């Protein structure tokens, strides 16, 4: 989910019974004003909500924002990063790197951008066996080609595993219409 989609997410969009989230709107800050529109690409989508997350949620007023700011309005990315995200990343010691401070001394800084959670979710979906089409829908990409360009390198390319999978499928005793068992090369039919 993109930041603007999360910022505009309302409880009516969180379908706890179906373990899914309907994403149909996004909010953007334009000249100091929040503007609600469609998600990037102009289309809505439904994404899976892991059961353990659904079990933690308690639906609120259907029109209320799921992730409001302290006054109940839209959260701003800069405030989220400054007020809690950067501190959470530093506390978890995510992605350390050494920089030099003003005095030239080495200091460790931690940086993990909020948008990188989207890439993490895509990587986890691939590891869980998601197809490229499922990933495309989850991310709201206009084409599978865009998804492949961005995440294709994460898919395994083990040719040997493909051969083993095809062999396993064909040797499980799949029967052709003519009655010949592919796995055993024996004829089978009614009463045999």
C-alpha positions in Angstrom: 0.0 0.0 0.0 1.3 3.5 -0.8 1.4 6.2 1.8 -1.4 8.2 0.4 -3.6 5.1 0.2 -2.9 4.3 3.9 -3.6 7.9 4.9 -7.0 7.8 3.2 -7.9 4.3 4.4 -11.2 4.2 6.3 -12.5 1.4 8.5 -15.3 0.6 6.0 -12.4 -0.4 3.6 -11.0 -2.9 6.1 -13.0 -6.1 5.5 -12.2 -8.1 8.6 -14.6 -10.9 7.8 -13.0 -11.4 4.4 -9.4 -10.8 5.7 -8.9 -8.1 3.0 -8.6 -4.4 2.4 -10.3 -2.5 -0.3 -8.1 0.3 -1.7 -10.1 2.7 -3.8 -8.9 6.2 -2.7 -5.7 8.0 -2.0 -4.9 11.4 -0.5 -2.2 13.9 -1.6 -1.1 17.2 -0.1 -1.3 19.9 -2.9 -0.5 23.5 -2.0 -1.1 22.8 1.7 -4.5 21.2 1.0 -5.4 17.5 1.2 -6.9 16.3 -2.1 -8.7 12.9 -2.2 -8.5 11.0 -5.5 -8.1 7.6 -7.0 -5.0 5.5 -6.3 -2.0 5.7 -8.6 -2.9 4.1 -11.9 -6.5 5.2 -11.5 -7.9 1.9 -10.3 -8.8 0.4 -7.0 -7.8 -3.0 -5.8 -8.3 -5.5 -3.0 -5.3 -6.8 -1.0 -5.1 -9.6 1.5 -5.0 -8.9 5.2 -3.0 -11.5 7.1 -5.1 -13.3 9.6 -2.9 -12.4 12.5 -3.3 -8.7 11.6 -7.0 -9.0 11.2 -7.3 -10.6 14.6 -5.5 -7.6 16.2 -7.9 -5.0 14.6 -11.1 -3.7 16.1 -13.3 -1.8 13.5 -14.2 1.7 14.5 -16.6 4.2 13.0 -16.8 3.1 9.3 -16.1 6.6 8.1 -13.1 7.2 10.5 -9.6 7.1 9.2 -7.6 3.9 10.2 -4.4 5.9 10.6 -5.4 9.4 11.7 -3.1 12.1 13.0 -3.4 13.2 16.7 -6.4 15.4 15.8 -8.2 12.7 13.8 -7.3 14.2 10.4 -4.9 13.0 7.7 -1.4 12.1 8.7 1.5 13.7 6.9 4.5 11.7 5.8 7.0 14.2 7.3 5.3 14.1 10.7 5.1 10.3 10.7 8.8 10.0 9.9 9.8 12.7 12.4 7.5 11.7 15.3 7.8 7.9 15.4 9.0 6.1 12.3 12.7 7.2 12.5 12.8 6.5 16.2 11.3 3.0 15.7 13.8 2.2 12.9 16.7 3.4 15.2 15.3 1.4 18.2 15.2 -1.7 16.0 18.7 -0.9 14.6 17.5 -1.4 11.0 20.0 -0.9 8.2 22.9 0.6 10.1 25.4 2.7 8.3 28.4 4.8 9.5 28.5 8.5 8.7 30.7 11.3 10.0 29.2 14.0 12.3 30.1 17.7 12.2 33.3 17.0 14.2 34.3 14.3 11.8 33.7 11.5 14.2 32.0 8.2 13.0 28.4 7.8 14.1 26.0 5.0 13.3 22.7 6.0 11.7 19.8 3.8 10.8 17.6 4.4 7.8 14.6 2.5 6.5 12.2 4.5 4.5 8.5 4.0 5.1 7.9 3.3 1.4 10.4 0.4 1.7 7.7 -1.5 3.6 5.9 -1.8 0.3 9.0 -3.5 -1.2 9.3 -5.7 1.8 5.7 -6.8 1.4 6.3 -7.6 -2.2 9.4 -9.6 -1.4 7.6 -11.6 1.3 4.7 -12.3 -1.1 7.2 -13.7 -3.7 8.9 -15.9 -1.0 5.4 -17.1 -0.1 4.9 -18.2 -3.7 2.8 -15.3 -5.1 2.4 -15.3 -8.9 3.5 -12.2 -10.8 -0.2 -11.5 -11.5 -1.1 -11.7 -7.8 1.8 -9.4 -7.0 0.8 -7.0 -9.8 -2.8 -6.7 -8.3 -1.5 -6.4 -4.7 0.8 -3.5 -5.7 -1.6 -1.8 -8.0 0.7 -1.9 -11.0 -0.8 -1.2 -14.4 1.0 -4.1 -16.0 2.8 -7.3 -15.0 5.8 -6.1 -17.0 6.2 -3.2 -14.6 6.1 -5.6 -11.7 8.5 -8.0 -13.3 10.9 -5.1 -14.1 10.9 -4.1 -10.5 10.7 -7.5 -8.7 11.6 -10.2 -11.3 15.1 -10.6 -9.9 13.5 -12.0 -6.7 11.8 -14.9 -8.4 13.8 -18.1 -8.4 15.2 -19.1 -11.7 16.2 -22.6 -10.9 15.8 -24.5 -14.2 16.5 -27.8 -12.4 13.6 -27.2 -10.0 11.3 -26.6 -13.0 12.3 -29.9 -14.5 11.7 -31.7 -11.2 8.3 -30.1 -10.9 7.2 -31.1 -14.4 8.5 -34.6 -13.9 6.6 -34.9 -10.6 3.4 -33.7 -12.2 3.7 -36.1 -15.1 4.6 -39.1 -13.0 1.8 -38.8 -10.5 -0.3 -41.0 -12.7 -2.1 -38.3 -14.8 -4.3 -40.1 -17.3 -4.8 -39.0 -20.8 -8.3 -39.2 -22.5 -7.3 -42.3 -24.4 -6.8 -44.1 -21.1 -3.0 -44.4 -21.2 -1.4 -43.7 -17.8 1.5 -41.3 -18.5 3.5 -42.4 -15.5 3.4 -46.2 -16.2 2.7 -46.4 -19.9 0.0 -48.9 -19.2 -3.5 -49.0 -20.7 -6.3 -48.4 -18.3 -10.0 -48.2 -18.8 -13.3 -49.2 -17.4 -13.2 -52.4 -15.4 -9.4 -52.8 -15.7 
